[in-house]
Structure formats: C-alpha cells, structure tokens
Amino acid sequence: MFGLSADGPERGLRNALRLSSSLHHPLDLLNFYLNWPDRFPTSSVRTIASAGVTPEITWQPWLSRPDGSHRGVPLRAIADGQYDAFIRQWAQAAASCDRPIYLRFAHEMNSNGLPWSASAPGNSAHLYVDAYRHVVDMFRAAGASNVRWIWSPNVAYRGSTPLAAVYPGRSYVDMVGLDGYNSGTAVAGSTWRTPAQVFGETLEQVRSLAPDTPVLITETASSAAGGSKPRWIRQLFAYLGAQPEVVGVVWFNLVTRADWLLNSSPADLAAARVGLRTF
C-alpha cells in the first residue's frame, strides 16, 4: 500500500490524488489528524472511500484551549471511563459508515514529547495499555467491525519507553504502525540516517514482540539537508520492499520542522516514481 498525509480540502484528498497521479501510482491510504473535541468525520470518510482510498485517522487525545494551545487528556481518565460518552459517539458513527477505516489512536506513545506519552507526568505504560484497550473495547461493543486498529509507536531511540511495555497485545492490534524520519541536518542535533538506520532496529524489536503482525510505516519522510533526498527516497522503497512484514508506507507530505514534501523538486518526484515501480 502507498499512502500520504497531505493538506488541503477534504483532509488533503485532492492534493494527495494529484500527487499520486504525478507519481503514476494509485493512492491506497490517506492519513489525517483529528483531536478529541472533533466530531467523527462521516462526510470525509465517505468522500475518501468513494475515491477508492482508505481513510486512516490519527486520533489524538488532547483538547484545544481558547488560546490555540492544547491540553492532554489524562490516560487514567480515558481508562476509567470519564470520556466514554464521547468515545461511544465516535464508535457508533464509525460503525454506521460501513466503510473500512484505519484508526491510529494515541500514536508515538513511547516518545517523550506528547501528553499521552507513557512517560508524561501522571501517565505510565500500564495506563497507556489500559486506555488503548478500553477505547478498542468500546468500538467493538458498538459494532464497529469495519475499524482496523493501528498501534503506532515512534521508532525506538535512546530514552524512549520500551515497546514491550506499551504493547496492548495481539488481540487489540490489527497492524503495527511505525513513525520514523530522516531529519538530516535540518533539525538541531540530528544527523543524516539511511532508511535502514531509521527503521532497522525497531523492525527487529517488532518481529520479536508482534510476530506475524503486518507493519505499516505510518509516518516517514526525509529532509534535503545533509545528503541526497532523491537517493534516500529510492533507498526507502527498496529497503521497505525487502522487509516481508511491511505492507505499506504513508509519506508525510507536509512542511513542519522541515520540508518533507515528496515533490519538493523534480528529482524527488522522479526518485519516488522509480521507487514505487517495484514497491
């Protein structure tokens, strides 16, 4: 599978389809991000599905403040049922869509920078697992069998929470998602890393932790600072295509801390075309 995270109308669908056309490759997945105050995006899910694309929702448990900042939802509050009414609304709406949906709840929980991280104040690995399982159980109780659950840690790094501590178990995970980037020298303190250096160690851990579970690369991209971005793109598809458990990749086609765009230059676009031909 090949997917994109993009900006623009309909959760980025138009721009993602335009890019996939330029790549001469179909778009299988469209990832977009929603916070907990947001209602279930029924209209967007149906529009995306009607285009022959599976929607992938990254569901972030934080609440918006009037000043535009965010307040994290405590994992204990989720696990204890304090948000059950809201979760039930989403579950019932998802079930009524009757379309395949990938749901990525509270991603990168093993990292240190998010309010739902296991290491955040007031949280723990045990609470993360309890909260994740509680959300899944509520969707299943609502009959949302069309939802596939992606447990999506960041690639492991020094100081991150061990994956085994935050793994909810095979019965709660349809697919493992991995987020990993090559920042090159675009971010202070970072260095250029090949795709194998970004994903290799964590894929080994996943093989041991969740054998026979498909893996989707749910976020990846490369900056152009510090090396050859076209070469990195070609290496990415060649490397991931050689990993038997990897069933797809979702490119983060946005500009945030760096220019992650797959079509930043004609050379980037050409490299992606070459890589996708045999992916």
N, C-alpha and C positions, 0 to 999 in steps of 0.2 A: 504494500500500500504506500501511496505517496500523499502527504497532506501538507497543509500550510496554515499558519496563523497570519492573518492579514488585517489591514484596516479598511475602512470604507463602508458603504451601505450594505445592509443585510449581513452584518457581522463580518464584513470583508469578503463576502462571496463573489461579488462582481470582479474585484481586483484579483482574487485568487484564481477564478476561472480564466481571466485574461492572461495571467502568468502561466497557468498550466497549458494554455493554448500556445503561448510562445515557446514553451518547453517541449511541445509535441508529445505531451504525456497527460493522461487523464488525472483529474483530481479525485482522490478517493475519500479524503477526510478534510474537514475544515474545523480547526480548533478556535474557540473564542472563550473569553473570560467573563465570568459574572460573579458579583458579590452577593452576600446573603440578603440584603434588602431587596434585591431584584426579583421580580416575578419570573416564573418559568417561561421561557421564550417560545411559546407554542407556535406563533406565526413564523418565526425564524427557522425553527426546526423543520416545519413543513415546507418552507421555501427551499431550504438547503437540500432536503431529501428529494424534493421534486426535480432538482437539478442533477440527481443521480449521485449526490455526495452525502456521506455520513457525517452528521454533526458530532463534534467532540466538545463537550462543555467542561471547562476547567472551573470548578465551583469553589470559590474562595470564602471561607467563613470569617469574614470581617464586616463590620458595619461602618457606613460613612458618617462622618461628623459634618455639621454645618459649614465648617471652615475648609472642607475638602479632604481632610486627613481621614484616617481610618482607625477604628478600634477593633481589636481582635475579639472574637467570640471565644470565651474560655472552653477548652476541651471538656472540662468537668461538667459545664452547663449543658453541652451537647449530649454527653453520655448519660447525664441524669434526667434528660427529657425536657429540659426547660425550653427547647426550641422545637418540640415535637409538632406543634400546630403548623409551623412554617414548613418543616420538612415534609409533613404529610401533604400539604398543598402541592409541593413540588412533585412528590411521588405520584399523586393522583393525576396531575397534569401530564407527567411523563407517560404514565400508563395509557391515558386517553389519546395520546398522539399516535400510538400504534405504529411507530417508526423506529428502526434501530438507532440507538443513541449510545455514544460512549460518554461516560461520566467520570471525570477525574477530580475526586474530592480531596481537598486539603493537600495539594501537591508539595513536594520538596520538604516534607515533614522532618527529614533527617538533617536539614541545613540549620543554620543558626540565626537566620535573619527574618523569619516570618512569625507572626503572632501565634500561629497554630503549630509552630515547630515543637517537637518533643522537648527541646532544651529551653524553650521560652519560659519566663517566670510563671509559676503556677501550673505549668504543664509537666508531663512526663511521658515516656514511651508507652507505659501501660495505659495512661489516659488517652493517648492518641489511638491506640488499638481499640479501646472501648468505644470511643466516639465514632470511629470509622465503621465498626461492626454495627453500632446502633443505627447509623444512617442507612446502611445497606439493608438491615433487617426491616426498617420501616418501608423502604421501597418495595421489598419483596412482599410484605404484608399488604401493600396497596395493589399488588398485581402487576408491577412494572417489570415484567419479564423481558421487555424489549431493551432494557438498560444493561449495558455491559460495563463492569467496574474496572477502572484502571487505577491500580495502586502505583503512584508515580513519585519515587524519591529522586533527589538530585544525585548525580554521580558522587561516589564517596570521595572524601578528601580528609586531610588531617584535621581532627576536631569535630567531624560530623558524627551524628548518632549512628551507631552500628545498625545496619539494615535489619538484622535478625530481631532487634529489639522493637522495631516498629512495624514488623510484617504482620498483617491481620490473619494470615492463614489462607491456604489454597481455596477453601470453600467460600471465601469472601473476595477473591481476586480472580477476575477473568483474564486479566492481562497485566503484565508489569510494564510500566512506563518509565523511561529514563530521560532526565534532562541533563544535557551537557553541552558546553560551548567552548570554542577556542577564541578567547579574547585577544590573543596575540599580545601586543604591547599597548592596546587601546585603553586598557584599564590598569591603573597603578598597581604594581606588584605582580602583574601577570606576565607570562611568557608564552611563546608560540608552542602549541602542542598539536601533534597529529591526531587524527580520529582514534587511532589505536591507543594513544596515550590518554585521551579524554575518556574513552568508554571501556577499555580492555579490562582493567582491574575490577570494575563494578560488574561487568558482564560475568566475570568468573564468580563473583560472590552470588549473583542471581542464579547462576547454574546450580550452585550448591543449595541455596536457600529455597528456590522455587523451580525444581526441575520439571521439565515438560510444560512449563507455562510460557505462552508466547510473549515476546518482548516487543514493545513499540517504542521507538525513540520519539518521545512526545514533545521535546524542545531541543533544537540544535541549530547552530549557525556558527559562522566564523567572521571575524573582522578581517580587514585587509592590512592591518598594522602589524608589521614584524615578519611578514612572509608572503607567500603567494596564495591568495584566496582561491583563484581558479584551480590550482593544484590541490588545495585542501578539499574543495568540493568533489573533485574526481576521486580523491582518496576516500572520502566519506562513503560514497556509494559503493565503491569497490570493497572497502573493509566491511561495511554492514551487510552487503550482499553475501559475504562469505561466512557470516555467523548464522547457523541454522535456526536458532531460536528467534532471530529478529524478523518480524513480519512486516515492518514498515517504518517510515520516518516522516516526521512532521517538522518542516523547516519553519523557524521563527522569522517570518518575513516582515520585520518591523525595525524601526530605528529607536533604540533606547540609549543604553550606555555607549553603544557603538552602532555603526551602520551594518546591520546584519543582513541586509537585503540580498536575496539570491540573484537579483537582476540589477545590482549596483552598476555593473559595467557589461559591455558586450562579451568580454572574456569570461565573466562569471556565468552569464547565461549560457554561453557555449559549453562551458565545462559541465554545467548541470544537465544539459541535453545529452552529452556524451555519457555521463554517469548514469542517468536514468535509463538509457537504452538497454542495459543489461542488469538493472537492479531488480 
